[in-house]
Amino acid sequence: MRILLALLLIGLTIAGFATGSIDTFAEETPATGAVTAPLAAMPRGETCLSAADMREAVADKRVIAPVAAIRAARQVIPRAEIQRARLCRNDETLVYLLTALRRDGQFVHVMIDATTGQVSGP
């Protein structure tokens, strides 16, 4: 009986988050123009590493973990949902290219230096 009740509460909580009737306590702040970039300014797909190469680079400690890059991006664009994270070559460095969906429905692209974890310009 307890398990059934627990599953019911979990289901209702998930449904509440999915419908938007339950919200987080994070404050909405406007995104700065420094991190948004048009799609043309983003590196092409062939310059991005595969998932296996990204795991190898993280394991070799050449780059920060993707979760650290996501945390850095959330400092700049809070309450946005990260849709995609790629590790790509930009000139001679590796950068994480994050695509986030803001609450207003706009996609924002954020570039994070993969060695330092700092937000870099588009």
Secondary structure, 3 states (H helix, E strand, C coil): CHHHHHHHHHHHHHHHHHHCCCCCCCCCCCCCCCCCCCHHHCCCHHHECCHHHHHHHHHCCCCCCHHHHHHHHHHHCCCCEEEEEEEEEECCEEEEEEEEECCCCCEEEEEEECCCCCEECC
